[in-house]
């Protein structure tokens, strides 16, 4: 349950930050085992996320890595739940 509580707290932090004009980014290109070793934390600890938090220089309507720097392009949403 600890992981779910952490993710819920992150979601709340994200919403509160954006309401105050603070940007937050979830860095997802890290290797958890490498970060644990780098930070010298117990092996039983689990990395949930690494975040950048602060006032943005500019406000963009799309994520800065959207479709660039080797990231995946957005795919069209499937109509998996639409009634046929």
Phi, psi and omega in degrees: 000338182300317181298319180295321178296320179295315180296321177297319178295321179296317178299317179295317177301315182300312180296317180295319179298312181296325178296335179262007179079017180262133179273150176219138179228138180261110181278118186245011184257024182260154174262111185307318181297321179293318180294318178301318179293316180299320181272356179055053178255160180302148181297338180283346179287145180240124178287120178267319181188158175236127190234147171251130185225128178170180179279124181288149176287329179214155179256121180250152178275346180232151177302145185294334179264006182297109177076012179227175177050040176077006178279159182289142175286152178293140177257152177295146180288132179282152176265056184292336184254001182285140177285136179271000000 
